[in-house]
């Protein structure tokens, strides 16, 4: 099962919990104070594969160039789709900021239906306070804040 990050609204404690994929959006009990903790967006994951280093495994070669080409093409289409979606989300945020000149990037929140909205001043303050509480716990886990 995958591991997800959760942040407690009450005490600001950030922790990881292994839960099933179907339960990833549900709140979990805070390990620090017992109050409900909300799931956080997944951190970026990076991976690199360099087959020219030492005795590392080589990419698969099926010997069937037509099949290899289809696999490469499918991977390329997936990457292209991912970048298109990222650009679409970025344009939604830029349009939201253009239509709300007093808003800043930090005032944007993602809705459950993956659209975006500008948070009210009260909501922004609440998020800022929660994040300030979380910073010591993040630093304690050795994570970067940048």
Secondary structure, DSSP 8 states (H G I E B T S, - for coil): --EEEEEETTT--EEEEE--GGGTTS-EE-TTT-SEEEE-----------TTSTT-------S-HHHHHHHHHHHHHHHHHHHHHHHHHHHHHHHHHHH-TT--GGGEEE-TTS-EEE--HHHHHHHHHHHHHHHHHHHHTT----
